[in-house]
Amino acid sequence: MENTEYKNVYIFAEQRDGVIQNVAYELLGKANDLAKELGQQVVALLLGDGISNQAQDLIEMGADEVIVIDRPELKDYLTEQYTQAMYQVIMARKPRIVLYGATTIGRDLAPRLSCKLKSGLVADCTKLTIEPDKEGNLDFYSTRPAFGGNLMATIVCPTSRPQMSTVRPGVMQKMQRQAGKKGVISTFTPNFDSTRFKVRLVETKQNEEKVADISNAKILISGGRGVHDAEGFKKLQALADTMGGMVSSSRAMVDAGVMDHAYQVGQTGKTVRPNLYMACGISGAIQHLAGMEESGYIIAINKDKYAPIFSVADLGIVGDLHKIVPMLTERIKKELAQ
Amino acid sequence: MNIIVCVKQVPDTTEIKIDPVKGTLIRDGVPSIMNPDDKGGLELALRLKEQTGATVTLVSMGPPQADKMLRDGLAMGADRAILLSDRRFAGADTLATSYALAGCIKTLDYDLIIAGRQAIDGDTAQVAPQLAEHLDLPQVSYVIDAVKTDNGVRVKKETEDSVQTLEVEGKCVLTVLASAFKARYMSVEGIIDAYNREVEVWSADQIDVDENLLGLKGSPTKVHKSFPKSLKEPGEVFELSDEEAVELIVSRLKEKHII
């Protein structure tokens, strides 16, 4: 049965310190696909303090409408404050679908809201589609990895509205910016019940080393157990520098303390889809493959010709990365100098 | 102080393999373990017990076999273990699971609820925030440190790019990361003791719930289908001299306009 009272595809436009997060743009990209299938609109919900001037940015990146909730209570993300505001705007506007980034914010907020709304929520999705059901009504399907990435499950919420999903960052494609695009910008004023604010933010300590985000890299030279140590990673870094790329890592080298978690690719790290992913000395556990197999072109260098990484590589080289990577660096330098 | 720790028995997903012919999960012989983040939650509870003399109660929902995991928890130092086990709970999604857990916890006397961030089989991270909503309690997720204060807890929370310090007034639900709380081993006396103690098995009749909101009936999400991850067609694998390998890589990179 089609419930027509609930309309349009909404996204939660996550911001931190007033900076709209990449995942919000990715959600706008996917929301546009879904809205087109449904013949409906894309609406972005922008919550924060002093963020009204960023609404146009969301319009240009794919929103038809932006609802701004600009309140001092929403300066920093706190579960209760954000839940109250989101719950009220959802009850007032009745979205068909609401998408959130599967970040520490989205995965805290969305389940809380889904319970308040008694609606279905699907976690950490990697694929979202609109397909007709047996009666020909269009339904919303969310696909996600489970069992550590061993199994994919497609989940549907047949009756509850809105249908909500958190979406893994780095998986969906942003749209090209349409500078000067016109859209609707409206505001919403929630009534906060501050007697329920029981959690106070005392301080936020930014991680000291401001690490570049590997999910933005076009070229990733990634190292695993076969790289051995920090010395080994220097060889990868030299190649990455030559090619204008970045170095990333498998979980093994993060657990070994060689690389920081921020550089980890995989199920418990980041999902990446660079144009080139070069896996050096990475055996390719399924949890790792889950984070990189959508890359444009995958080259694997590994001593073990039976390493599972070769099953997803476009080009596999059985060999010693410690010899090949430095030679390749010199060879590419020469190539680029021409 | 009374602390409740929510725990789940899960298959050790790092041991799961895919049948290369049928393309299905091979679950035979895969060990069942206490979910790692939940074990971290139990460790935090036991540290608070050492500091404050709190009692620690384990609550789990699952099949009768989860008895073993709960005994492991008792052997680590928990004081009491309750297993919600009833066919009426079957087929529950996160909303119906959190509802049943809330129905159990409502009947208990508690000051703090600790859960793991997420389970390694479902990976949803949804049950604990939904539990907090059912119980109308504040929540803090991704917790890496917690200390008792006069009227609540003071916690550290890890986000993608920061560590936040938060103060919670009154009762709350915390979700913790296994990496922050390296779990202790079971003691020999603890193991022997645990097998002489009772794991309380509760049915849906013993908890404060509307039966229509349990299990499959109370679950707004349905699994439409599940399938093994499709692996793409493998590319070519070459065993060449180092020089030849380098030339091959360079030619492919040029072909793909990467350099």
Interface residues (C-beta under 8 A of the other chain):
Chain A: R16 T79 E80 T103 T104 I105 R107 D108 A110 P111 R112 S114 C115 K116 K118 S119 G120 L121 V122 A123 D124 Y141 R144 P145 A146 F147 G148 G149 N150 L151 M152 A153 T154 I155 V156 C157 P158 T159 S160 K198 V199 R200 L201 V202 E203 T204 K205 Q206 N207 I219 M243 Q267 N275 L276 I286 Q287 A290 E293 G296 Y297 I298 I299 I301 K305 F310 S311 V312 A313 D314 L315 G316 I317 V318 G319 D320 K323 I324 M327 L328 R331 I332 E335 L336
Chain B: P11 T13 T14 I16 I18 L25 D93 T94 L95 S98 I120 D121 G122 D123 T124 A125 Q126 V127 A128 P129 Q130 A132 E133 H134 P138 Q139 V140 S141 Y142 G152 R154 K157 E158 T159 E160 D161 S162 V163 Q164 T165 L166 E167 V168 E169 G170 C172 S219 P220 T221 K222 V223 H224 K225 S226 F227 P228 K229 L231 K232 P234 G235 E236 V237 F238 E239 L240 D242 E243 A245 V246 E247 L248 I249 V250 R252 L253 K254 K256 I258 I259
